[in-house]
Amino acid sequence: MNLSQLLQGYAFFAPVVPSKPYRWLDFTASNASLTPLDLTDTTAFDSYVFDNLLEGGRYVGVGGYNEHRVIYSRSAHFGKLEEEPRCIHLGIDIWDRAGTPVSAPLAGKVHSFAFNDNFGDYGPAIILEHELEEVHFYTLYGHLTLASLEGVYEGKAIAAGEVFTAIGPYPENGHWPPHLHFQIIADMGTYKGDYPGVCTLRDREKYLALCPDPNLMLRVPRAN
C-alpha cells in the first residue's frame, strides 16, 4: 500500500484550520482576472484574494495541488526568465486571515523549522513527522507567523488537533496574501525547515510521486 492509499483509507484527520465555507481558487492562466493584476504588489494581490475572490471573508480559499500557476512570475525565487521556471504547485493553499490558528491533522513531532526569508518564499515554516501504520511521512506548513517559531524545537510532540502555529501576515510570511501552504511529503531527503513547494514542468511527475494530494488529509469537498 502506498502513502496515498494509506491516507485515503484512514478514518479521520483533525481539521487543520477552523471550518468555514470553502471556495476553490484558480491561479492558472485560464483565470483572466489575474492578467491586469500587479502580482508584485502584495497589498493589491491581498485585496484581490480577500475582497474579490473570497467576498470579504465570506469564504476560505482553497486549492492549488498540481496546478500550473502563473502567480510565481511575481518572484525571482521561482526561477529566472532564461531558465525553466518553477510553476507546478505541490501543496494545497488555504487562504484565510492572518492569525488564523493551524492545527495538526494527525499526531506527530517537529521534524524541523526555519524562517525562509525571501520574497515569495515560505517565510516561517514548520515540518512535522508522522507515523501511520508503520509508514513515516511529513507535513509542511508554510507562510506562518514568525512568533510561532518561538519555543519550537526538533522532536517536540504535537497531538492530533493541537493548535501549534498560525497563518502569518505579510511581509513576514514571505510577502504573500495570508494563507497556509499545506503539503504532504513522503521523503524529506536532506531538507530541514524547507522543501520544494513548487517544481518545474520537467520535474512534475517526480515530485507528485513524493507529494500526494493534501486533500487526502484535508477532505475539503470539491464543490464551491
Disulfide bonds with the S-S distance in Angstrom:
none
